[in-house]
Amino acid sequence: MTSPPPVLASESRPTGAERGTRAFTRWCDPLLLGLVAVAISGFRSWSPSFWHDEAATVSVAGRDIPDMVRLLFDVDAVHGAYYLGMHAWLRLVPLTEFWVRLPSVVAVGIGAAGLVVLGKLVSTRRVALVAALVFAILPRVTSAGIEARSYALSAALAVWVTVVFGVAVRRGPPRHLAGIDGRGTGRIVGRDAGARSHRGPDQELSGDLAADRPLRGCRQPHRVRRRFP
């Protein structure tokens, strides 16, 4: 007599609490390094007074929208989006060094958090944490963090765009953009193998050459002919 096959216990699905713990662990490192970067860049950020470029930020962002748009047609058009954001920000906070520089300080933290996510995406957790910490203490980064200009925001945006690009590359193209799914690929490969088995070598060569020819009805790029005297 043959003994009945053993019954394997099915794996239990993670509960809501377990999923919440995993999500907290996943985002704990970016949040922690982001706060560290904010603390490093924001330390005594209110001490230096506004310098020339920051005074330009305060002057442009303090104008009304039509005046600002007219000015951007002449100078500083590359900072237009930043000036619009600062225009709304300065309506909510007092005009002091700390509050005007606070968006740049927060942007440094957002960039450090993005570096943790990017580092985990392409390497190990240790590499991600070291990269974010080095980013947070770089003199150029801390300088951008205490400056009321768009440099820290641009750096944070560049980091997160790279994160999105890395996630997209790892996931691959969507199925509807790939043009054909796995089952269709299998049918084409099988059909091609069956057709080759019923053809001779001459027919196979001619078929391969015909496959390289352009399809009828398809427009071909114009050839540039060079005329010599």
ZIGI-V660566 format. One record per residue. N is the residue number from 1. RES is the residue in three letters. PHI is phi in degrees with one decimal (* if undefined). Layout:
N&RES&PHI ; N&RES&PHI
//
This chain:
1&MET&* ; 2&THR&-94.0 ; 3&SER&-75.6 ; 4&PRO&-63.4 ; 5&PRO&-62.1 ; 6&PRO&-67.4 ; 7&VAL&-89.7 ; 8&LEU&-84.9 ; 9&ALA&-72.4 ; 10&SER&-75.0 ; 11&GLU&-71.6 ; 12&SER&-77.2 ; 13&ARG&-75.5 ; 14&PRO&-64.6 ; 15&THR&-77.9 ; 16&GLY&-64.0 ; 17&ALA&-65.6 ; 18&GLU&-65.9 ; 19&ARG&-63.3 ; 20&GLY&-64.7 ; 21&THR&-66.5 ; 22&ARG&-64.3 ; 23&ALA&-65.0 ; 24&PHE&-64.5 ; 25&THR&-65.7 ; 26&ARG&-65.7 ; 27&TRP&-100.1 ; 28&CYS&-68.2 ; 29&ASP&-62.5 ; 30&PRO&-60.3 ; 31&LEU&-66.2 ; 32&LEU&-65.3 ; 33&LEU&-68.2 ; 34&GLY&-65.0 ; 35&LEU&-66.9 ; 36&VAL&-62.9 ; 37&ALA&-64.3 ; 38&VAL&-64.1 ; 39&ALA&-65.5 ; 40&ILE&-68.8 ; 41&SER&-74.0 ; 42&GLY&-84.3 ; 43&PHE&-65.3 ; 44&ARG&56.1 ; 45&SER&-70.1 ; 46&TRP&-87.9 ; 47&SER&-73.0 ; 48&PRO&-68.6 ; 49&SER&-77.0 ; 50&PHE&-60.1 ; 51&TRP&-105.4 ; 52&HIS&-59.1 ; 53&ASP&-66.7 ; 54&GLU&-67.5 ; 55&ALA&-63.6 ; 56&ALA&-65.6 ; 57&THR&-61.2 ; 58&VAL&-63.3 ; 59&SER&-66.6 ; 60&VAL&-73.1 ; 61&ALA&-68.9 ; 62&GLY&-82.1 ; 63&ARG&-80.3 ; 64&ASP&-79.9 ; 65&ILE&-61.1 ; 66&PRO&-59.4 ; 67&ASP&-63.0 ; 68&MET&-63.7 ; 69&VAL&-63.9 ; 70&ARG&-62.3 ; 71&LEU&-67.2 ; 72&LEU&-68.6 ; 73&PHE&-70.8 ; 74&ASP&-104.9 ; 75&VAL&-138.8 ; 76&ASP&56.0 ; 77&ALA&-66.5 ; 78&VAL&-66.7 ; 79&HIS&-100.2 ; 80&GLY&-60.6 ; 81&ALA&-64.1 ; 82&TYR&-66.7 ; 83&TYR&-64.2 ; 84&LEU&-65.1 ; 85&GLY&-64.5 ; 86&MET&-69.4 ; 87&HIS&-60.8 ; 88&ALA&-70.5 ; 89&TRP&-66.1 ; 90&LEU&-70.9 ; 91&ARG&-79.0 ; 92&LEU&-105.2 ; 93&VAL&-123.0 ; 94&PRO&-71.4 ; 95&LEU&-85.7 ; 96&THR&-125.7 ; 97&GLU&-60.5 ; 98&PHE&-63.6 ; 99&TRP&-72.2 ; 100&VAL&-70.0 ; 101&ARG&-87.8 ; 102&LEU&-59.3 ; 103&PRO&-57.8 ; 104&SER&-68.5 ; 105&VAL&-62.9 ; 106&VAL&-64.5 ; 107&ALA&-63.0 ; 108&VAL&-62.4 ; 109&GLY&-63.1 ; 110&ILE&-64.9 ; 111&GLY&-65.4 ; 112&ALA&-64.9 ; 113&ALA&-62.0 ; 114&GLY&-64.3 ; 115&LEU&-66.2 ; 116&VAL&-64.4 ; 117&VAL&-62.2 ; 118&LEU&-66.0 ; 119&GLY&-63.6 ; 120&LYS&-67.8 ; 121&LEU&-71.5 ; 122&VAL&-110.8 ; 123&SER&-150.7 ; 124&THR&-93.0 ; 125&ARG&-64.4 ; 126&ARG&-63.3 ; 127&VAL&-62.6 ; 128&ALA&-64.2 ; 129&LEU&-68.2 ; 130&VAL&-66.0 ; 131&ALA&-62.4 ; 132&ALA&-67.5 ; 133&LEU&-68.2 ; 134&VAL&-62.9 ; 135&PHE&-59.2 ; 136&ALA&-69.6 ; 137&ILE&-104.1 ; 138&LEU&-62.9 ; 139&PRO&-58.6 ; 140&ARG&-68.2 ; 141&VAL&-72.6 ; 142&THR&-65.4 ; 143&SER&-66.3 ; 144&ALA&-67.4 ; 145&GLY&-71.3 ; 146&ILE&-108.0 ; 147&GLU&-126.3 ; 148&ALA&-80.9 ; 149&ARG&-135.3 ; 150&SER&-91.7 ; 151&TYR&-68.3 ; 152&ALA&-66.0 ; 153&LEU&-65.4 ; 154&SER&-64.4 ; 155&ALA&-64.6 ; 156&ALA&-63.7 ; 157&LEU&-64.3 ; 158&ALA&-63.3 ; 159&VAL&-64.2 ; 160&TRP&-74.0 ; 161&VAL&-64.6 ; 162&THR&-65.3 ; 163&VAL&-61.7 ; 164&VAL&-62.1 ; 165&PHE&-63.2 ; 166&GLY&-63.8 ; 167&VAL&-64.1 ; 168&ALA&-64.2 ; 169&VAL&-66.6 ; 170&ARG&-68.9 ; 171&ARG&-76.8 ; 172&GLY&82.3 ; 173&PRO&-69.3 ; 174&PRO&-61.2 ; 175&ARG&-63.7 ; 176&HIS&-74.1 ; 177&LEU&-92.7 ; 178&ALA&-66.7 ; 179&GLY&89.8 ; 180&ILE&-160.5 ; 181&ASP&-93.3 ; 182&GLY&-64.2 ; 183&ARG&-67.2 ; 184&GLY&-64.1 ; 185&THR&-61.4 ; 186&GLY&-63.2 ; 187&ARG&-66.3 ; 188&ILE&-66.6 ; 189&VAL&-62.8 ; 190&GLY&-64.0 ; 191&ARG&-65.5 ; 192&ASP&-65.8 ; 193&ALA&-66.2 ; 194&GLY&-67.1 ; 195&ALA&-66.9 ; 196&ARG&-67.3 ; 197&SER&-69.9 ; 198&HIS&-100.1 ; 199&ARG&-113.8 ; 200&GLY&-81.6 ; 201&PRO&-64.4 ; 202&ASP&-67.8 ; 203&GLN&-66.1 ; 204&GLU&-66.4 ; 205&LEU&-65.8 ; 206&SER&-66.6 ; 207&GLY&-67.2 ; 208&ASP&-66.2 ; 209&LEU&-67.4 ; 210&ALA&-68.1 ; 211&ALA&-68.0 ; 212&ASP&-82.3 ; 213&ARG&-76.0 ; 214&PRO&-68.9 ; 215&LEU&-70.8 ; 216&ARG&-70.7 ; 217&GLY&88.3 ; 218&CYS&-88.3 ; 219&ARG&-74.6 ; 220&GLN&-101.2 ; 221&PRO&-63.3 ; 222&HIS&-68.6 ; 223&ARG&-87.9 ; 224&VAL&-89.2 ; 225&ARG&-97.0 ; 226&ARG&-101.7 ; 227&ARG&-96.6 ; 228&PHE&-103.4 ; 229&PRO&-67.3
//
